[in-house]
């Protein structure tokens, strides 16, 4: 409940421009992670492989959190665990499936996450 209120406040502040991130931030992530186009956003699940998985892994590393993922293009348990954490940080269902909403937060993450990374 508190997280949702904080998320709502953050959204309001972003809308007001008080905490606005620049499009340069998204461009920097896209420049750093250039395994696929930012418009290529297939649904990814456990055991998928390929450049889209590399893109999701790279973006999750730019976003933050520990540990950093190996950008190897294999959607393994470490990738799933980090995606679930990122989804929780953004108030999404913790499915571990990278779908449109998860791609959106990978390219445009929240400013901070108060969920501890699962050990």
Secondary structure, 3 states (H helix, E strand, C coil): CHHHHHHHHHHHHHHHCCCCCCHHHHHHHHHHCCCCCCCCCCCECCCCECHHHHHHHHHHHHHCCCCCCCCCCECCHHHHHHHHHHHHHCCCCCCCCECHHHHHHHHCCCCCCCCCCCC
